[in-house]
Amino acid sequence: MPTFISVRRLLLAGACLLGLTPLAHAQSDQINLDAGLPTRLEDAYPTAWGNREFQLPVRYQRSRQGDNLVQYTPTLEFGPFRNTQLAVAVPIYSGNGDRSGSGNVQVSGLYNFNTEGKFLPALALAGTLTVPTGLRSEGTDYNGRFILTKSFLGTLNRLHLNVVYFHNSQPGVLAEGNELKQERLDRFALLVGYSTRISPQSSLVLDFVREQRRFRGELGSSLEAGLRRQMNPRLVLSAGASAGLGTDADKFTATLGLQHAF
Amino acid sequence: MSPKPTLAVGLALLLSACSASNTTTEPRKEVSYIRGPYNAAFFRRHGPSEAYSGGFHFHHGREHDVLLQTKLADREKVDADFDAQVFDYVKNQKTKVGPTMELFGPYTARVMWKLFRTIDWTHQHHEQTYDIMASQRVAWDKKKEWTDRAVRLYLKRNAGVARSVAPLDITMRRAATMMKPYFTYYRNFYPKSNSQAWVAHWWHPAAYEAQMISGNADGGQEAALKAVNDLMFNEVYKNRPQRMLLSRELMPRYARMSPESANIFDNLHMLHGLAYDILSYEGWTEQQQRDELYRVIDAMSYQPGDEKYVRKFDLPYPDVDPRQYPAWMASPEGSMSKIMMEMMMEMMPLMMPDMAPDMKEKMMAQFQMKMRPGMEPGEIEGSLHDAMMKMMPDMKMMPGALEPGKTPEMMRDAMLKGWQEKYGNMPDAPPLDMSHEPTLAAFGR
C-alpha cells in the first residue's frame, strides 16, 4: 500500500539520520531556524561566516486526495560573507503524488541586516531561484521572503514573521479527474511562528501558515510543530509534523531533518 | 496613500533603522569555527569534561541576564539560587554541548551583543585548543604548530573582538578599571556565584595541564582528566579558590608552549569578571553599562605590538600537578592579587600624594578585603572606589575615572609606566620542548 510504503520510507530515513549521530561532528545551532528543518518557518539569522553545512530534510506529505509524496532535499549551505547565507539544493520527490519539480536546482540566499535589539526585531531578506532542471518543470521561478524575529519578556521566547512571495514564470495546467487546474502566476504565503529553548540542547518550533496554494482558487492553512536537538557541537537533528486546516491544505506532513557542519 | 507605497516606505524605514542604528541594535557578524583535523576531538574523547565545561559556560551566559534583570537588594537570594543552579548544571552534566552565550543570556544578547561575540569567539578558541590537545590525529610534536595556527586565525578572522595575546598584567593596566565605581561589586555582593566562576577558571587551566602531562596515547588524557574532575567535586568545590587563578600558575607547561593562547584565556577570564562587575552596578543606565563594557572590551582586545610581551610573565609553579589542590591554589594570594597590588601602588601617588602612613595602612587593609570575595567584618560596603572615597573623601579622582565609557588616561599611563619599569626587561618565559611526548607513567602516579 502506498501509505504504508511511504511511512516506512520515512521511518527508515529517520533511522538512518539517527544512526549517523555517533559519527557525526558538526557545528549547528538548535535555535537558528532554517525553512524545512523541521517546519517551513525561517528565522532572520544566517549561518555563520565561513560555515559549511550539509542539510537533509525528508518530508512526507499526505494530500487530501490520499496521495503520498516524500521530498528529500539535500542542501549545501554556507556563509560566504558576514551576515550572508547561500545555499544550493536539489529536491528529489518520490511517491504517487505530484512529483513535478523533482530534480530542480534551487539557489537561495539570505541577508541579515541586524541582530535584534531591545526593541527592534532582527530583519532579513531571503530569496530563491529555481532552475527548471527537474521533472515537468519549465521556466525559472523565484521567490522572496521578508523575515522578522523578535524575542520577548527578556527570554529566548521568539516570535517570527515570514512573508513569502512566489513567482511561477510559466504556469501550467494539470488535469485532475474531469477538472483542469491552472497554476498561479504569483502567490503569497504568511507564516507566523514561535520558537523557544525547552532544554539545554533542544528547541521547540510552532507556527501557523496561511498560503495561496499552487493552483488557482486554492487557499491553505496549516499548523506546524517541530523539535530541534543539538546532538553534538556540529550536528542538529529535527523532527516535525503539520496538519492542514480546511479543504485545500495537505492533510498531514511529517519531517525529519539533519544539519551537519563540516 | 495606497497600501503599496505605505508598505514600501515602512519597510525602507525598518531596514534603515536595523542596519544603521548602532545604539539600538548591532550587526550579527557571527563567525564559524576554524576547520582542522582536530575538530570536536575533545567532545568525542572527553565527553564528561566537555559537559562540565558546558556547565561552566551556562554560568557565564546566564549570569549576565541574572545580574541585569535582578535588583542588587535581592542579591543574597539570587546569589544562593544561582550558585545551586550552576552546581546542578555542572555536576549533573545538564548540557553535553558547550552553549553559546545567547542561549542562556538572551536579554544581554539584545542590549550588548558585542560582549557575546567576544566571549563566544574566544570560547571557540578554547574549544579549538582543547581539540588540538585531545586529537590523536595531531602528533605531539605538531601540537604547537596547530595551536599557533589556531591563534593566528583567531586574531585574524574576528579582529574587532579577539582578545589580546599580551599578559593580563598589561591589559588590566590598559583597561584601568580599578577606580571605576563598579570594580569588585561582583565578588563582594555575589560571592557564591563569583566563586563558581573561579572554580571554572581553576578547571580550565587544570584541564589543559592534564592534557600537557599525559600525551596523546590512549588512556593518558582520560585518566588525567578524570583525576581533575574527581578533584573538582571532592576538594575544589568544597574549598573554592578565593581568587582567579592565572594560566602561568596552573598551566605553566601549556603557557610555555603557547603563551599567546594562555594570555588570551586570562584576558577572557578577567573580562568575565569585569562584565559581571559592570552589570551588577546599579549606578548607571543600561546604555552607560554598555558604553563602559565596550570600552573595556576594546582596551583588552588584541592590538598590534602585543606580540612583544607574550612571554613576559613568571612561572611560580613550573612543575605543578593539576591533579592536586594544594593550599596555594585556594588562597586569595597569588599572581592575580600581585597584579592588583602593583596597580594600586602605581596609582596611589596620583590620587593620594600626601597620604599619612597610618591612613595608607588602613587603605591597604580595605584593599585586601575588597579583593577577597564576600564582605568581611570591618569592610566598607560597595566597590573599591566606594571604600577609598569613604576613607578619604578628598581623594583626587582622575578625569575619566567615574564616567562610563571613558578611560582614566593618567592612571592608565602611570600603571603602564610602572609595569615597564618593573618588568620591561624581565626574561621571557622559556619555550617548551614538544619533541618528546609525555606520559602519566613518567610523570608519576
Interface residues (C-beta under 8 A of the other chain):
Chain A: H25 Q27 D29 I31 Y45 P46 T47 A48 W49 G50 N51 R52 G79 R82 N83 N112 F113 N114 T115 E116 G117 K118 F119 L120 P121 A122 L123 F146 S151 G154 T155 L156 R197 P200 Q201 Q230 N232 P233 R234 A261
Chain B: L11 L14 L15 A17 C18 S19 S21 T24 T25 E26 P27 R28 K29 E30 V31 S32 Y33 N39 A40 F43 R44 G54 F58 D65 Q69 Y89 K94 T95 K96 V97 G98 P99 T100 E102 L103 P106 Y107 A109 R110 V111 W113 E127 R157 E286
